[in-house]
Structure formats: structure tokens, C-alpha cells
């Protein structure tokens, strides 16, 4: 046993050793950043099917729980309608029926979750691929006719007006069209074999994604059925390695993280489906072409907060431009209205205050995490920032409470200084 007088020196020694080890580790990571990045990229690539499976498990967990809860009582007979008959059974028989009903319910729920995901994937492929092929064929076939119609629109727009402006716009448009036509005849067609080879590489990558997806379905099936066991094992480890107070805080924050991510992502998916349906109905009413294809673009990209509708609108507008410039104008106005409706009416009603992040920090989190993780970062940036904000606020409140200072923000709005000895607050005069 160490004597009390040596305990401070031992504490300082352990602290100094920890700082040195941390400094060496940071130095190693900085000097070997490329190798470390490649190592983690390799690990991520290997574990991609597991990641797919966990993501699908996370998304399908509410559906799985609802189906399991409903079927379990129905199969075992433990329902309100059969309560009298259920109470007559012995304890062993009730437990046996409860286990049997739970097993059948979990199996059926897992199968239904797999069927739902496969049905959604099949429906998207069946809707998108034919529309995409038809759209490309029509664009190539109608390119000369569309070019002539656009020229006529430009001419009629400037008819009787500024002839110099008309000629300048027409020359710019003719230059763009001739450049595109020359690229198709002199670059695209002679290098068709190279593009086919690149398409083959793309097909191989798509097959790899499909492989990871189908393995992820298997992982999802295991994950849905093992989530309660995994949760219990994780809690067991946390209480084994941390003090009880710290372990309670970790579990509380883990529940908050799950709640924020689940509510935000599931709510955003529901919001995007509704936006896609509204887009399809409105575009069909306006008799625009490629209605289904563009609606799927807008709905899928709407999962990205703030910038999503505009990201989906860019390729959609380019597709419509080849048909008629008036369609582009109508579509852009419609997307602006749709984005305002989603941002101010539909989105807040579905998502509510799931994150508690202000508008400025929403934009900041999308830009920051989008720059780090790409599209995935733009999707998960807001709930990630909400979790970081909560942890930071808890740390600040804890530190202020230890110093016996007020934790409410309004106390510091007009604060000028605090006396070190008496903790007396001095406020500046309001102008």
C-alpha cells in the first residue's frame, strides 16, 4: 500500500505518463495519417455489409417491434379478449405459450421486414430504370428538334426588341449546341468502347454494393432478433468497467443518441416520401414530362436537410431543359414553393423539435459534416451536432455547478465580470 504522503506524487506521475502517451499517439497519427486513413478505409470496406445490416436494423426496428408486439399476444392468446381464458392457465403453461408466441412473432416480423425492404428496392428499380432508359432515348432522338424549338423561343422572346441581345443569346446558344453535338459525334461515339469499359467497372461496383446489401439483409435479420441481448451485454460491460454514476450517465446519453437519430432519420424519411408524392401529383397536374423520375429524384434528395430539394432539382431541371425551357421555369418556381412548404409547414409538423438545433447551427452542421463525410454527413450532421451540443452543455453545467456559478444562460447576457473572492456579479449598463 502507498502511504498518503506519496499519493499526490503517484497521481502526478500517472498524469504525466498519460500525457506523454497521448502526445506520442497524436504524433504517430499525424505522421502516419495516410496509412491510418487507408487502414480505417480498408476496415470500413470489409465491414460494409455489417454497416448496411445495422443501418437497416436501426430503420426497421420500429416496424419489427410493432409486428412482434401485435403477433406475440395473438399467437399466445394473451390478449384483452382472451384475458379470462388466459388467467385459467397455469404459470408454466402461460410461460410456454408466451415463449412460443414470441418465437413465432419474431420469425414472422423478421421475414416481413426483409420483404418490405426488398419490395421497396424492387419498386424503385422497376420505376426508375425504364424511365431513365426512355428519357435518355428521347433526349438523344429529340435533341435537334429541341434545339430548333429553343432557338425559336429565343427569337420570339426578342422579336421587335434588342436585335444585338437576340443575336448574342442565339450565338451563345448555337455555340453550346454545336459543342454538345461535336462532343457526341467526335468524342463520345469514337470512344464508346472506353465508356463501355467504364460502365463495366461501374456495373462491377454496383454488383459489389448489391452483394453488401444482401449480406446486410442477413445481418439485419440477426440484428433485429439479437438487439435486446446485445443491449443487455453492452450495459453489463459498461457497469463492469465504469463507476455506477458514470455508467448511468453513459446509458442515459446512449438512449438520447438513439432517440435523436431514430426520430430524425425516420421522420425525415416519412417527410421525403410525402414530398415525393406531392411532387408527383403536382407535376402530373401541370402535365410535365418524366414526372415519376423527377419525383423520385426530389423525394430521395429531400432526405438531405436544407439543400436536398435543390440538389434534386438540378438534374431534373437539366432533363426538362431538353424538352422545353418553359417547363424549367415552372419547375424551378414549383420547387421553391415546395421547399418553403416542407421547411416551414410539413417538416416541423413531422420532425417537431427532435434535435433542438437552431437554424444557423443546422446550416453549419450540414456544411461541416458534409465536408467530412459527404452525402452521409449531410444526412446525419444535424443529429450528430445535437448530440455534441448536449454533451457540451452537460459538461459546462457540471463545471459551473462545481464552481457554484449559475448555469442559466440569461445570467451571462449582460455580464461584465465576476469577483473571484466573493463571486459577486458585475453587469454592464444597457445602452
PLY file of the C-alpha trace (Angstrom):
ply
format ascii 1.0
element vertex 431
property float x
property float y
property float z
element edge 430
property int vertex1
property int vertex2
end_header
0.00 0.00 0.00
1.15 3.52 -0.83
1.38 5.99 2.03
-0.83 9.06 1.98
2.12 11.45 1.64
3.23 9.71 -1.60
-0.24 9.61 -3.14
-0.03 13.12 -4.75
3.31 12.26 -6.37
1.91 9.00 -7.73
-1.11 10.88 -9.10
1.16 13.44 -10.79
3.31 10.64 -12.21
0.33 8.80 -13.68
-0.97 12.07 -15.15
2.42 12.92 -16.71
2.74 9.40 -18.13
-0.77 9.61 -19.63
0.03 12.99 -21.22
3.26 11.64 -22.74
1.48 8.56 -24.13
-1.31 10.73 -25.57
1.24 13.11 -27.16
3.13 10.19 -28.73
-0.12 8.72 -30.04
-1.21 12.04 -31.58
2.25 12.49 -33.14
2.10 8.99 -34.60
-1.37 9.61 -36.06
-0.24 12.91 -37.62
2.94 11.47 -39.13
1.20 8.34 -40.43
-2.13 9.96 -41.29
-2.24 8.49 -44.80
-1.53 4.96 -43.63
-4.02 5.28 -40.76
-6.69 6.58 -43.16
-6.08 3.70 -45.58
-6.22 1.23 -42.69
-9.59 2.53 -41.49
-10.86 2.69 -45.10
-9.94 -1.00 -45.52
-11.64 -1.91 -42.26
-14.74 0.05 -43.29
-14.81 -1.69 -46.69
-14.58 -5.11 -45.04
-17.30 -4.27 -42.52
-19.60 -2.59 -45.07
-22.14 -5.47 -45.09
-22.32 -5.25 -41.29
-22.78 -1.47 -41.52
-25.58 -1.96 -44.06
-27.19 -4.50 -41.76
-27.02 -2.29 -38.67
-28.44 0.69 -40.58
-31.34 -1.39 -41.90
-31.89 -2.85 -38.41
-31.99 0.67 -36.98
-34.55 1.80 -39.58
-36.74 -1.30 -39.38
-36.68 -1.66 -35.57
-39.96 0.29 -35.00
-41.75 -1.87 -37.61
-40.24 -5.04 -36.14
-41.28 -4.08 -32.60
-44.84 -3.24 -33.69
-45.30 -6.51 -35.58
-43.73 -8.58 -32.79
-45.84 -6.95 -30.07
-49.07 -7.49 -32.03
-48.44 -11.08 -33.14
-46.94 -12.29 -29.87
-50.13 -11.66 -27.89
-52.36 -13.01 -30.66
-50.44 -16.28 -31.06
-50.01 -16.97 -27.35
-53.60 -15.95 -26.52
-52.52 -13.18 -24.10
-54.95 -10.56 -25.38
-57.70 -8.49 -23.78
-60.39 -10.63 -25.48
-58.90 -13.88 -24.12
-57.89 -12.49 -20.71
-60.34 -14.72 -18.78
-59.22 -17.90 -20.57
-55.57 -16.86 -20.19
-55.94 -16.41 -16.41
-57.17 -20.01 -16.04
-53.89 -21.40 -17.40
-51.11 -22.37 -15.05
-47.89 -20.36 -14.73
-45.85 -22.94 -16.65
-48.37 -23.10 -19.48
-48.52 -19.31 -19.69
-44.73 -19.12 -19.90
-44.60 -21.86 -22.52
-47.22 -20.16 -24.67
-45.54 -16.78 -24.19
-42.19 -18.17 -25.39
-43.79 -19.97 -28.35
-45.76 -16.86 -29.37
-42.67 -14.68 -29.07
-40.60 -17.06 -31.21
-43.21 -17.23 -33.99
-43.81 -13.48 -33.82
-40.10 -12.69 -34.13
-39.72 -15.02 -37.11
-42.73 -13.54 -38.91
-41.65 -9.96 -38.10
-38.13 -10.60 -39.43
-39.50 -12.12 -42.64
-41.91 -9.20 -43.14
-39.10 -6.65 -42.61
-36.98 -8.38 -45.26
-39.96 -8.49 -47.64
-40.67 -4.77 -47.07
-37.08 -3.76 -47.89
-36.95 -6.00 -50.98
-40.34 -4.69 -52.13
-39.18 -1.07 -51.80
-35.94 -1.82 -53.69
-37.78 -3.70 -56.44
-40.37 -0.93 -56.81
-37.67 1.74 -57.12
-35.76 -0.25 -59.74
-38.95 -1.05 -61.67
-39.97 2.61 -61.68
-36.60 4.26 -62.28
-34.74 2.08 -64.79
-37.40 2.11 -67.57
-37.98 5.84 -67.07
-34.25 6.53 -67.20
-33.72 4.48 -70.38
-36.75 6.05 -72.04
-35.61 9.54 -71.02
-32.11 9.09 -72.44
-33.51 7.73 -75.72
-35.94 10.60 -76.08
-33.28 13.18 -75.26
-30.93 11.82 -77.93
-33.72 11.41 -80.50
-35.29 14.83 -79.92
-32.07 16.84 -79.46
-32.13 18.52 -82.93
-35.86 19.27 -82.68
-35.49 20.66 -79.16
-32.57 22.82 -80.27
-34.71 24.30 -83.05
-37.61 24.95 -80.67
-35.33 26.67 -78.16
-33.94 28.87 -80.94
-37.50 29.77 -81.94
-38.34 30.64 -78.32
-35.30 32.91 -78.08
-36.19 34.57 -81.38
-39.82 35.14 -80.37
-38.76 36.48 -76.97
-36.61 39.19 -78.57
-38.85 39.79 -81.60
-39.19 43.51 -82.12
-36.74 44.18 -79.30
-32.98 44.45 -78.98
-31.51 42.72 -82.05
-27.98 42.79 -80.63
-29.11 41.00 -77.49
-31.03 38.47 -79.59
-28.04 37.74 -81.80
-25.73 37.45 -78.79
-28.06 35.00 -77.00
-28.54 33.00 -80.20
-24.78 32.83 -80.85
-24.12 31.64 -77.30
-26.85 29.03 -77.59
-25.60 27.88 -81.04
-22.09 27.59 -79.63
-23.31 25.47 -76.71
-25.36 23.27 -79.02
-22.52 22.84 -81.54
-20.10 21.99 -78.74
-22.50 19.35 -77.45
-23.11 17.99 -80.96
-19.36 17.86 -81.71
-18.72 16.08 -78.42
-21.32 13.42 -79.30
-20.01 12.87 -82.86
-16.25 13.30 -82.38
-15.64 12.27 -78.79
-18.44 10.16 -77.42
-19.02 7.82 -80.37
-15.30 7.10 -81.20
-14.56 6.44 -77.53
-17.63 4.32 -77.00
-15.55 1.25 -76.15
-13.78 3.15 -73.39
-17.09 4.34 -71.97
-18.46 0.80 -72.13
-15.39 -0.37 -70.19
-16.02 2.33 -67.60
-19.67 1.29 -67.46
-18.50 -2.28 -66.89
-16.42 -1.10 -63.94
-19.49 0.73 -62.69
-21.56 -2.43 -63.05
-18.95 -4.34 -61.01
-19.17 -1.70 -58.29
-22.96 -1.90 -58.37
-22.74 -5.69 -58.02
-20.42 -5.21 -55.02
-22.97 -2.85 -53.47
-25.74 -5.38 -54.12
-23.60 -8.11 -52.54
-23.08 -5.98 -49.45
-26.79 -5.17 -49.44
-27.96 -8.79 -49.50
-25.40 -9.81 -46.86
-26.62 -6.80 -44.89
-30.16 -8.24 -45.03
-28.85 -11.36 -43.26
-27.05 -9.17 -40.70
-30.28 -7.19 -40.25
-32.22 -10.38 -39.50
-29.72 -11.32 -36.80
-29.55 -7.75 -35.50
-33.32 -7.41 -35.10
-33.56 -10.67 -33.17
-30.44 -10.03 -31.06
-30.89 -6.34 -30.29
-32.23 -6.93 -26.79
-29.42 -9.37 -25.99
-26.78 -7.01 -27.42
-28.23 -4.15 -25.40
-28.09 -6.20 -22.19
-24.50 -7.33 -22.88
-23.41 -3.74 -23.58
-24.95 -2.50 -20.31
-23.25 -5.36 -18.47
-19.84 -4.30 -19.86
-20.43 -0.62 -19.05
-21.33 -1.35 -15.41
-18.34 -3.69 -15.16
-15.73 -1.14 -16.27
-17.14 2.22 -15.05
-18.35 3.59 -11.70
-22.11 3.34 -11.28
-22.68 7.11 -11.62
-20.61 7.28 -14.81
-22.26 4.14 -16.19
-25.72 5.62 -15.56
-24.69 8.79 -17.43
-23.32 6.76 -20.36
-26.54 4.75 -20.68
-28.68 7.91 -20.39
-26.70 9.60 -23.16
-26.85 6.44 -25.30
-30.65 6.48 -25.02
-30.64 10.16 -26.01
-28.44 9.43 -29.06
-30.74 6.60 -30.16
-33.83 8.76 -29.67
-32.43 11.72 -31.62
-31.14 9.66 -34.55
-34.23 7.43 -34.71
-36.74 10.28 -34.56
-34.81 12.44 -37.01
-33.99 9.82 -39.65
-37.37 8.04 -39.58
-39.17 11.38 -39.57
-37.05 12.66 -42.46
-37.80 9.53 -44.50
-41.55 9.97 -43.93
-41.23 13.66 -44.83
-39.33 12.81 -48.04
-41.90 10.21 -49.11
-44.69 12.78 -48.68
-42.70 15.41 -50.62
-42.09 12.92 -53.45
-45.82 12.11 -53.64
-46.76 15.82 -53.63
-44.18 16.46 -56.37
-45.62 13.63 -58.47
-49.21 14.85 -58.08
-48.38 18.49 -58.85
-46.16 17.67 -61.85
-48.86 15.35 -63.23
-51.40 18.16 -62.83
-49.04 20.54 -64.70
-48.59 17.84 -67.41
-44.79 17.84 -67.20
-42.71 15.02 -68.71
-40.64 12.49 -66.71
-42.95 13.01 -63.74
-42.13 9.76 -61.93
-38.35 10.01 -62.47
-38.13 13.61 -61.28
-40.42 12.97 -58.28
-38.16 10.12 -57.13
-35.11 12.41 -57.53
-36.75 15.12 -55.45
-38.03 12.69 -52.81
-34.72 10.86 -52.36
-32.58 14.00 -52.21
-35.06 15.60 -49.78
-33.57 13.30 -47.11
-30.66 15.79 -47.12
-31.82 18.72 -44.95
-31.96 22.26 -46.35
-30.04 21.60 -49.61
-31.86 18.39 -50.58
-34.64 19.80 -52.80
-32.17 21.98 -54.70
-29.75 19.07 -55.22
-32.59 17.02 -56.70
-33.83 19.98 -58.74
-30.55 20.47 -60.68
-30.54 17.20 -62.70
-34.33 17.40 -63.00
-34.13 20.91 -64.49
-31.44 19.77 -66.95
-33.71 16.93 -68.10
-36.64 19.31 -68.53
-34.44 21.84 -70.36
-34.02 19.40 -73.24
-37.82 19.26 -73.55
-38.84 22.89 -73.07
-37.34 25.89 -71.25
-40.84 26.83 -70.06
-41.03 23.57 -68.14
-37.76 24.51 -66.41
-39.16 27.86 -65.30
-42.36 26.27 -63.99
-40.41 23.51 -62.26
-37.99 25.92 -60.54
-40.87 28.04 -59.21
-42.64 24.89 -58.05
-39.51 23.57 -56.26
-39.08 26.90 -54.42
-42.70 26.72 -53.22
-42.32 23.05 -52.31
-39.13 23.72 -50.34
-40.81 26.54 -48.40
-43.80 24.29 -47.67
-41.53 21.49 -46.46
-39.25 23.74 -44.42
-41.95 25.81 -42.72
-45.05 23.60 -42.54
-44.60 19.89 -43.25
-41.09 19.35 -41.84
-41.72 20.98 -38.42
-45.00 19.06 -38.03
-43.36 15.68 -38.70
-39.94 16.24 -37.11
-41.05 18.64 -34.37
-38.18 19.61 -32.05
-36.36 16.27 -32.33
-32.92 17.90 -32.28
-33.36 21.31 -30.69
-30.71 22.77 -33.03
-31.22 26.37 -34.21
-31.35 27.30 -37.90
-27.79 28.66 -38.02
-26.32 25.53 -36.43
-28.41 23.36 -38.79
-26.69 25.05 -41.73
-23.30 24.83 -40.02
-23.66 21.12 -39.21
-24.75 20.28 -42.78
-21.76 22.12 -44.28
-19.23 20.83 -41.73
-20.20 17.16 -41.61
-20.99 17.17 -45.32
-17.42 18.31 -45.98
-16.07 15.49 -43.80
-18.36 12.56 -44.70
-20.00 13.68 -47.94
-23.69 12.91 -48.53
-23.86 10.71 -45.42
-22.53 13.61 -43.34
-25.20 15.93 -44.72
-27.89 13.44 -43.68
-26.60 12.64 -40.16
-24.94 16.02 -39.49
-27.87 17.58 -37.62
-28.48 14.75 -35.10
-24.71 14.36 -34.64
-24.37 18.06 -33.85
-27.36 17.81 -31.49
-25.62 15.04 -29.55
-22.33 17.01 -29.38
-24.25 20.10 -28.23
-25.99 18.16 -25.46
-22.73 16.64 -24.20
-21.04 20.06 -24.26
-23.92 21.67 -22.38
-23.85 18.94 -19.72
-20.11 19.42 -19.26
-20.48 23.20 -18.99
-23.35 22.91 -16.49
-21.34 20.44 -14.40
-18.30 22.71 -14.34
-20.36 25.78 -13.45
-22.19 23.91 -10.70
-18.87 22.79 -9.19
-17.77 26.44 -9.10
-21.16 27.41 -7.60
-21.98 29.65 -10.54
-25.43 29.96 -12.17
-25.97 27.62 -15.11
-28.73 29.59 -16.88
-27.52 31.49 -19.94
-29.53 34.65 -19.20
-27.33 35.34 -16.18
-24.42 35.98 -18.55
-26.19 38.11 -21.16
-25.18 41.50 -19.69
-22.32 40.19 -17.50
-19.17 42.31 -17.31
-17.11 40.44 -14.69
-17.26 38.23 -11.57
-15.36 38.93 -8.38
-13.00 36.00 -7.73
-13.32 36.02 -3.94
-16.97 36.89 -3.37
-18.40 35.63 -6.69
-20.20 38.95 -6.97
-21.66 39.61 -10.46
-21.00 42.95 -12.16
-23.24 43.83 -15.10
-22.64 46.45 -17.74
-25.20 49.18 -18.23
-27.71 48.70 -21.01
-27.43 51.29 -23.75
0 1
1 2
2 3
3 4
4 5
5 6
6 7
7 8
8 9
9 10
10 11
11 12
12 13
13 14
14 15
15 16
16 17
17 18
18 19
19 20
20 21
21 22
22 23
23 24
24 25
25 26
26 27
27 28
28 29
29 30
30 31
31 32
32 33
33 34
34 35
35 36
36 37
37 38
38 39
39 40
40 41
41 42
42 43
43 44
44 45
45 46
46 47
47 48
48 49
49 50
50 51
51 52
52 53
53 54
54 55
55 56
56 57
57 58
58 59
59 60
60 61
61 62
62 63
63 64
64 65
65 66
66 67
67 68
68 69
69 70
70 71
71 72
72 73
73 74
74 75
75 76
76 77
77 78
78 79
79 80
80 81
81 82
82 83
83 84
84 85
85 86
86 87
87 88
88 89
89 90
90 91
91 92
92 93
93 94
94 95
95 96
96 97
97 98
98 99
99 100
100 101
101 102
102 103
103 104
104 105
105 106
106 107
107 108
108 109
109 110
110 111
111 112
112 113
113 114
114 115
115 116
116 117
117 118
118 119
119 120
120 121
121 122
122 123
123 124
124 125
125 126
126 127
127 128
128 129
129 130
130 131
131 132
132 133
133 134
134 135
135 136
136 137
137 138
138 139
139 140
140 141
141 142
142 143
143 144
144 145
145 146
146 147
147 148
148 149
149 150
150 151
151 152
152 153
153 154
154 155
155 156
156 157
157 158
158 159
159 160
160 161
161 162
162 163
163 164
164 165
165 166
166 167
167 168
168 169
169 170
170 171
171 172
172 173
173 174
174 175
175 176
176 177
177 178
178 179
179 180
180 181
181 182
182 183
183 184
184 185
185 186
186 187
187 188
188 189
189 190
190 191
191 192
192 193
193 194
194 195
195 196
196 197
197 198
198 199
199 200
200 201
201 202
202 203
203 204
204 205
205 206
206 207
207 208
208 209
209 210
210 211
211 212
212 213
213 214
214 215
215 216
216 217
217 218
218 219
219 220
220 221
221 222
222 223
223 224
224 225
225 226
226 227
227 228
228 229
229 230
230 231
231 232
232 233
233 234
234 235
235 236
236 237
237 238
238 239
239 240
240 241
241 242
242 243
243 244
244 245
245 246
246 247
247 248
248 249
249 250
250 251
251 252
252 253
253 254
254 255
255 256
256 257
257 258
258 259
259 260
260 261
261 262
262 263
263 264
264 265
265 266
266 267
267 268
268 269
269 270
270 271
271 272
272 273
273 274
274 275
275 276
276 277
277 278
278 279
279 280
280 281
281 282
282 283
283 284
284 285
285 286
286 287
287 288
288 289
289 290
290 291
291 292
292 293
293 294
294 295
295 296
296 297
297 298
298 299
299 300
300 301
301 302
302 303
303 304
304 305
305 306
306 307
307 308
308 309
309 310
310 311
311 312
312 313
313 314
314 315
315 316
316 317
317 318
318 319
319 320
320 321
321 322
322 323
323 324
324 325
325 326
326 327
327 328
328 329
329 330
330 331
331 332
332 333
333 334
334 335
335 336
336 337
337 338
338 339
339 340
340 341
341 342
342 343
343 344
344 345
345 346
346 347
347 348
348 349
349 350
350 351
351 352
352 353
353 354
354 355
355 356
356 357
357 358
358 359
359 360
360 361
361 362
362 363
363 364
364 365
365 366
366 367
367 368
368 369
369 370
370 371
371 372
372 373
373 374
374 375
375 376
376 377
377 378
378 379
379 380
380 381
381 382
382 383
383 384
384 385
385 386
386 387
387 388
388 389
389 390
390 391
391 392
392 393
393 394
394 395
395 396
396 397
397 398
398 399
399 400
400 401
401 402
402 403
403 404
404 405
405 406
406 407
407 408
408 409
409 410
410 411
411 412
412 413
413 414
414 415
415 416
416 417
417 418
418 419
419 420
420 421
421 422
422 423
423 424
424 425
425 426
426 427
427 428
428 429
429 430
